Amino acid sequence: MAQPMNSGHDAFSYAKNSTLQRDGLNAAKDAIKDALTQNLDINALLSTSTTFTIADLGCSVCPNAFYAAQAIIETVKHMFSQYSSEKLEFQVYFNDITTNDFNTLFASLPDDKPYYAAGVPGSFYGRLFPSSSVHVAYTSSSLHWLSRLPVEMQDENSPGWNPGRIHYTGSGVSEAVVRVYEKQFEDDMGTFLRARSREMVSGGMMVILMPGVPDGVLTHDVGIAITFLGDILMDMVKEGLLNQDQVDSFNFPHVYPSVEQMTNVVQKNGLFDIVKIELRNARPDPKAPIDIEGAIMHLRAFTEGTIISYMGTQIANQLFIRAINQKTKFSHMLHSSGIKMGAQLFAILKCN
């Protein structure tokens, strides 16, 4: 269901517009290192090997993936040096969907990288690696993408039909629409966890960073941004530039879970122990003003591929031109929502 992030290095590329994701990693980096140090049994995991394997799931095209790998490697290397003088080697697999721009990703690899790198194309909602081969799995800003839209959202006679809107976070959305989104997320997470449990070694760790919301809350600032785009699309319908059914049948495949929702899914799955699941703020300075134009460029970098696949390049271009022109409205939507910007769900799981 997910489409690739904007490729290359131009003004609209994900590589140029992914600082928010990097901020999320930086905000969690120390917590990741602490969790690995306290919960990863390096002595047991590497009792018969000196190769440590890391998988980045949903790596996209930007250097953020390299920063994450480096943070994990530094931690593991330090832990290993406490009990062995042997040289530890690292294998890092960078995974994303087959249409991801792996060329841009690997062209950005640092020359002095302390690991062997390989690309693994394919959906992480299925098996990607051999059994018991991965020591640490890491995924950032990826798991909120659903594997597909719920079938109920494509049937106008279904309670899950969502006319005039493109997401579940806008005002007036029915409980049935919210529920079909949540059910799809629960099913997808179950599939994801089952696949990872087969691929990871017992005692291996999984790190998850993704947009999240407080318990009992639906709205996230990313959802507000998508609702903003939906409003513009409806304006285009009123002007005769789009057909109503093009908007009615289009829903953005994102879900932002709460700590309670994620906890329930993991516990129901039963294949991972929960080390930590919490909500954090991904913004380096929560009190700093929001760069609205920068936020719209960021929005374009991760949504444009999906919008083009449904509505074509011409509509997508017009949509984002209008988004910039309506940046004052977007700013008002964000600031009047009453939510904290940059909420990030942070989870550390341990494979049984």
Backbone torsions as a table, in degrees:
resi	resn	phi	psi	omega
1	MET	NA	-39.9	-179.7
2	ALA	-66.1	142.0	173.1
3	GLN	-103.4	156.8	-178.2
4	PRO	-65.7	152.4	172.1
5	MET	-67.5	158.9	-179.5
6	ASN	-58.3	129.3	-172.4
7	SER	-88.2	178.8	175.6
8	GLY	74.7	-158.5	-177.0
9	HIS	-131.2	21.7	-178.4
10	ASP	-80.0	-175.9	-172.8
11	ALA	-61.8	-27.0	-177.3
12	PHE	-100.7	5.4	-174.8
13	SER	-73.8	155.5	176.6
14	TYR	-67.3	-34.4	178.9
15	ALA	-59.6	-33.5	-179.5
16	LYS	-89.4	-12.0	-172.9
17	ASN	-132.9	50.6	-179.4
18	SER	-132.8	25.9	178.7
19	THR	-66.1	-28.3	178.3
20	LEU	-63.6	-38.6	177.5
21	GLN	-67.3	-38.9	178.3
22	ARG	-65.3	-39.1	176.7
23	ASP	-59.0	-40.0	179.0
24	GLY	-62.2	-41.9	177.4
25	LEU	-65.2	-46.4	-179.2
26	ASN	-60.5	-37.5	-179.5
27	ALA	-66.3	-28.2	-175.4
28	ALA	-103.6	-5.4	-170.6
29	LYS	-57.8	-47.0	-179.1
30	ASP	-65.1	-37.8	178.8
31	ALA	-66.3	-36.4	176.8
32	ILE	-64.0	-47.3	-179.6
33	LYS	-61.1	-43.1	179.8
34	ASP	-63.6	-42.5	-178.6
35	ALA	-64.9	-41.8	178.4
36	LEU	-65.8	-43.8	-178.8
37	THR	-60.8	-39.4	-175.3
38	GLN	-84.4	-20.2	-170.2
39	ASN	-124.8	-11.6	-178.2
40	LEU	-93.4	119.5	179.7
41	ASP	-89.2	85.1	-176.6
42	ILE	-60.9	-40.5	-178.7
43	ASN	-58.4	-42.8	-179.9
44	ALA	-74.6	-41.7	-176.4
45	LEU	-66.6	-32.2	-175.9
46	LEU	-113.0	29.8	-178.8
47	SER	-68.3	-25.5	-177.9
48	THR	-122.9	11.1	-177.0
49	SER	-155.7	154.4	174.0
50	THR	-117.6	26.2	174.6
51	THR	-115.9	124.3	-178.4
52	PHE	-110.2	128.3	-173.0
53	THR	-111.2	130.0	179.6
54	ILE	-120.9	137.7	176.4
55	ALA	-120.8	123.7	173.2
56	ASP	-99.2	114.0	-173.4
57	LEU	-101.3	115.4	-175.1
58	GLY	83.0	48.2	-171.5
59	CYS	-71.7	-24.6	-176.5
60	SER	62.7	-144.1	-169.8
61	VAL	-121.8	-3.0	-170.6
62	CYS	-101.6	164.9	-178.0
63	PRO	-66.8	-6.9	178.8
64	ASN	-53.6	-35.1	179.7
65	ALA	-60.0	-37.2	-178.5
66	PHE	-69.8	-36.3	179.1
67	TYR	-64.5	-39.9	179.3
68	ALA	-64.4	-46.9	179.8
69	ALA	-59.9	-41.8	-178.7
70	GLN	-62.9	-41.4	-180.0
71	ALA	-63.6	-41.6	179.2
72	ILE	-67.3	-43.6	-178.8
73	ILE	-62.4	-44.9	179.4
74	GLU	-58.0	-41.7	-179.1
75	THR	-67.0	-48.1	-178.0
76	VAL	-66.0	-40.7	179.9
77	LYS	-61.0	-42.6	178.8
78	HIS	-64.7	-42.2	179.8
79	MET	-64.0	-43.1	-177.9
80	PHE	-64.8	-37.0	-177.2
81	SER	-67.4	-16.1	-179.0
82	GLN	-71.3	-22.4	-177.4
83	TYR	-131.3	-1.7	-179.3
84	SER	-145.9	143.8	176.4
85	SER	-98.7	1.1	178.6
86	GLU	-67.5	155.5	178.0
87	LYS	-81.8	126.3	-179.6
88	LEU	-97.1	130.9	177.7
89	GLU	-105.5	150.3	-177.8
90	PHE	-123.2	133.6	172.3
91	GLN	-113.0	123.7	179.3
92	VAL	-117.4	122.4	176.6
93	TYR	-101.2	128.0	177.3
94	PHE	-105.6	113.7	-175.6
95	ASN	-111.3	141.3	167.6
96	ASP	-162.3	176.5	-179.2
97	ILE	-62.3	160.8	-171.3
98	THR	-63.3	-25.1	-179.3
99	THR	-88.9	3.3	176.5
100	ASN	-62.6	149.0	-179.9
101	ASP	-82.9	76.9	179.6
102	PHE	-65.5	-27.7	179.0
103	ASN	-60.6	-46.9	177.9
104	THR	-63.1	-40.9	-179.9
105	LEU	-59.2	-52.1	-174.1
106	PHE	-76.4	-23.2	173.5
107	ALA	-67.6	-20.1	-178.8
108	SER	-93.8	-3.2	-179.4
109	LEU	-57.7	133.1	176.9
110	PRO	-65.2	140.7	-178.0
111	ASP	-63.6	-31.6	-175.6
112	ASP	-98.8	26.6	-177.9
113	LYS	-59.6	135.3	-177.7
114	PRO	-90.9	39.4	-177.6
115	TYR	-157.9	162.8	171.6
116	TYR	-90.0	133.5	-175.0
117	ALA	-114.4	142.8	175.7
118	ALA	-148.8	147.2	176.5
119	GLY	-95.5	140.9	178.6
120	VAL	-128.5	95.9	-179.6
121	PRO	-77.6	142.0	177.6
122	GLY	141.8	160.1	180.0
123	SER	-74.2	136.0	176.4
124	PHE	-77.1	2.4	171.4
125	TYR	-87.8	40.5	177.9
126	GLY	-174.0	175.1	-179.3
127	ARG	-68.4	140.1	179.4
128	LEU	-128.0	-26.0	-171.6
129	PHE	-130.9	160.8	175.9
130	PRO	-62.5	161.9	-179.7
131	SER	-62.0	140.9	174.1
132	SER	50.0	48.9	-175.8
133	SER	-119.5	-11.1	-174.4
134	VAL	-113.1	130.0	179.7
135	HIS	-90.3	-41.6	177.6
136	VAL	-133.9	127.3	173.2
137	ALA	-109.9	138.2	-176.6
138	TYR	-132.2	134.5	176.0
139	THR	-142.2	129.4	-177.6
140	SER	-132.6	131.3	176.7
141	SER	54.4	40.8	-176.9
142	SER	-133.7	-40.3	-171.0
143	LEU	-72.7	-9.4	175.6
144	HIS	-80.2	-7.4	173.7
145	TRP	-82.0	121.4	178.1
146	LEU	-72.8	156.2	177.0
147	SER	-70.0	-27.9	179.5
148	ARG	-166.0	164.7	172.0
149	LEU	-76.7	141.8	176.1
150	PRO	-57.3	140.6	-177.5
151	VAL	-61.3	-28.9	-179.2
152	GLU	-62.7	-23.6	-176.8
153	MET	-81.7	-4.5	179.8
154	GLN	-110.1	11.0	-179.7
155	ASP	-122.3	110.6	-175.3
156	GLU	-67.1	-11.3	176.6
157	ASN	-94.1	0.7	-178.2
158	SER	-91.2	149.1	173.5
159	PRO	-60.7	-20.4	179.6
160	GLY	-84.1	0.7	176.8
161	TRP	-65.5	137.5	-171.0
162	ASN	-127.7	64.3	-172.5
163	PRO	-66.7	139.5	175.5
164	GLY	77.8	4.2	-179.4
165	ARG	-136.8	159.4	-179.4
166	ILE	-122.1	12.7	179.6
167	HIS	-162.1	174.9	-178.3
168	TYR	-95.2	-1.1	-174.2
169	THR	-94.8	-5.4	179.5
170	GLY	-76.6	164.7	179.5
171	SER	-68.9	146.4	176.4
172	GLY	81.6	3.8	179.1
173	VAL	-72.8	138.1	-176.8
174	SER	-75.2	156.8	176.1
175	GLU	-62.0	-30.8	179.7
176	ALA	-64.8	-39.4	178.2
177	VAL	-64.9	-45.7	178.3
178	VAL	-58.5	-42.8	-176.1
179	ARG	-67.1	-39.2	-179.3
180	VAL	-68.9	-33.6	173.5
181	TYR	-62.7	-49.0	-178.2
182	GLU	-62.6	-40.4	179.8
183	LYS	-63.8	-40.6	178.6
184	GLN	-64.6	-40.3	177.5
185	PHE	-62.0	-44.7	179.9
186	GLU	-61.7	-42.8	178.4
187	ASP	-64.1	-44.3	-179.0
188	ASP	-64.2	-43.5	179.8
189	MET	-64.1	-37.7	176.3
190	GLY	-61.3	-44.2	177.6
191	THR	-62.8	-44.8	179.8
192	PHE	-59.8	-47.6	-177.4
193	LEU	-67.5	-37.5	178.1
194	ARG	-63.9	-41.8	179.3
195	ALA	-64.8	-44.4	-178.1
196	ARG	-67.1	-35.0	-178.6
197	SER	-64.1	-29.6	177.0
198	ARG	-75.0	-34.9	-172.8
199	GLU	-86.1	-26.4	-174.8
200	MET	-90.8	149.4	175.9
201	VAL	-72.5	152.9	175.3
202	SER	-61.8	128.9	-176.2
203	GLY	92.0	-5.3	176.5
204	GLY	-69.2	160.9	-174.0
205	MET	-117.9	145.1	174.8
206	MET	-121.0	133.1	179.1
207	VAL	-112.8	126.9	-179.0
208	ILE	-124.1	126.2	171.1
209	LEU	-124.3	129.9	-179.5
210	MET	-163.5	159.4	174.9
211	PRO	-59.1	137.7	179.7
212	GLY	-143.7	169.3	-177.4
213	VAL	-131.8	157.8	173.7
214	PRO	-63.3	154.6	177.5
215	ASP	-55.3	133.6	178.4
216	GLY	82.9	3.2	-179.1
217	VAL	-114.8	142.4	177.9
218	LEU	-101.8	-31.7	-166.1
219	THR	-85.2	130.6	172.5
220	HIS	-124.5	155.0	-178.3
221	ASP	-62.8	-28.9	174.9
222	VAL	-66.0	-40.0	176.9
223	GLY	-63.9	-37.8	176.0
224	ILE	-61.8	-41.1	179.0
225	ALA	-62.3	-41.3	178.9
226	ILE	-68.4	-38.9	175.3
227	THR	-61.2	-39.4	175.8
228	PHE	-57.2	-45.1	176.9
229	LEU	-64.0	-39.4	178.4
230	GLY	-61.3	-38.6	177.3
231	ASP	-62.1	-40.5	179.4
232	ILE	-66.3	-41.4	177.9
233	LEU	-60.7	-38.9	177.9
234	MET	-67.5	-33.9	173.1
235	ASP	-60.7	-40.0	-179.7
236	MET	-68.4	-31.8	174.2
237	VAL	-63.7	-46.5	-179.1
238	LYS	-62.1	-28.7	179.6
239	GLU	-88.3	0.1	178.1
240	GLY	81.4	12.4	-179.9
241	LEU	-86.5	-17.3	179.7
242	LEU	-138.2	151.9	172.0
243	ASN	-84.1	145.6	179.9
244	GLN	-56.7	-39.9	-176.2
245	ASP	-68.6	-21.3	175.9
246	GLN	-66.1	-35.5	177.6
247	VAL	-80.9	-42.6	-177.8
248	ASP	-58.7	-35.5	-175.8
249	SER	-91.5	-0.8	-178.5
250	PHE	-106.7	121.8	174.8
251	ASN	-132.9	137.5	-176.2
252	PHE	-78.3	131.0	-171.2
253	PRO	-84.9	58.8	179.1
254	HIS	-119.9	142.9	168.9
255	VAL	-136.0	137.1	179.2
256	TYR	-115.2	101.8	-172.7
257	PRO	-81.5	160.6	171.8
258	SER	-92.4	169.0	175.6
259	VAL	-59.2	-42.1	180.0
260	GLU	-62.0	-44.9	-179.9
261	GLN	-62.9	-46.5	-179.2
262	MET	-65.1	-41.0	178.5
263	THR	-59.9	-45.3	-179.8
264	ASN	-62.1	-41.5	-179.4
265	VAL	-64.3	-45.7	-178.4
266	VAL	-65.9	-43.2	-179.9
267	GLN	-65.9	-39.6	178.0
268	LYS	-64.2	-37.4	179.3
269	ASN	-65.8	-44.2	173.4
270	GLY	76.6	6.7	-175.8
271	LEU	-99.8	-10.2	179.4
272	PHE	-132.3	143.1	170.3
273	ASP	-88.0	143.2	178.4
274	ILE	-87.8	116.0	172.6
275	VAL	-84.3	-43.1	-178.6
276	LYS	-161.8	135.3	167.0
277	ILE	-138.7	119.5	-177.7
278	GLU	-150.7	166.4	176.8
279	LEU	-103.7	130.7	-179.0
280	ARG	-125.9	168.6	173.3
281	ASN	-102.2	123.7	-175.9
282	ALA	-86.4	-8.8	-177.5
283	ARG	-81.1	133.0	179.9
284	PRO	-62.1	-32.4	176.5
285	ASP	-137.3	95.1	-176.2
286	PRO	-58.1	-21.6	-178.6
287	LYS	-89.9	-7.9	-178.3
288	ALA	-69.8	146.1	177.5
289	PRO	-64.1	150.1	-179.3
290	ILE	-85.3	130.9	174.2
291	ASP	-78.8	98.9	-172.3
292	ILE	-67.2	-44.3	178.2
293	GLU	-63.1	-40.9	177.2
294	GLY	-62.4	-37.7	178.4
295	ALA	-65.2	-37.2	178.8
296	ILE	-69.9	-37.4	176.2
297	MET	-64.1	-41.3	176.2
298	HIS	-62.0	-43.8	178.5
299	LEU	-59.1	-43.4	179.6
300	ARG	-63.2	-40.7	-175.8
301	ALA	-61.1	-33.5	-177.0
302	PHE	-104.8	-10.5	179.9
303	THR	-106.6	-20.8	-169.9
304	GLU	-61.1	-40.6	-179.4
305	GLY	-59.7	-41.5	179.2
306	THR	-67.4	-42.1	-179.1
307	ILE	-66.8	-41.9	178.0
308	ILE	-61.3	-39.9	-177.2
309	SER	-63.8	-26.5	179.9
310	TYR	-96.7	-36.8	-167.7
311	MET	-123.8	-8.2	177.3
312	GLY	93.4	162.6	-174.8
313	THR	-66.8	-39.8	-176.4
314	GLN	-62.1	-46.1	178.8
315	ILE	-64.2	-42.0	-179.6
316	ALA	-61.9	-44.1	178.6
317	ASN	-60.3	-46.4	-179.8
318	GLN	-63.3	-37.9	179.8
319	LEU	-58.7	-47.4	-174.9
320	PHE	-79.4	-25.4	170.0
321	ILE	-62.4	-45.6	178.6
322	ARG	-65.9	-35.5	179.7
323	ALA	-61.0	-44.2	177.5
324	ILE	-63.5	-42.2	-179.7
325	ASN	-65.6	-23.8	-179.1
326	GLN	-107.6	28.6	-176.2
327	LYS	-61.8	-29.2	177.9
328	THR	-64.6	-40.4	176.9
329	LYS	-63.2	-43.5	179.5
330	PHE	-61.0	-44.0	178.5
331	SER	-59.2	-43.0	179.3
332	HIS	-64.3	-41.3	179.2
333	MET	-60.4	-42.3	180.0
334	LEU	-66.3	-49.0	-172.6
335	HIS	-75.0	-24.3	-179.8
336	SER	-90.0	-3.0	-175.9
337	SER	-72.8	-26.2	-179.4
338	GLY	79.9	5.8	-179.4
339	ILE	-99.5	161.2	174.4
340	LYS	-82.9	129.9	-179.3
341	MET	-74.5	147.6	172.6
342	GLY	79.6	23.9	179.0
343	ALA	-66.5	130.3	-175.7
344	GLN	-130.3	127.2	174.9
345	LEU	-83.5	128.0	-177.2
346	PHE	-121.3	120.1	-177.9
347	ALA	-130.5	138.2	171.9
348	ILE	-122.0	120.4	-179.2
349	LEU	-120.3	150.5	179.1
350	LYS	-120.6	127.6	-176.0
351	CYS	-72.8	131.2	179.4
352	ASN	-69.9	NA	NA
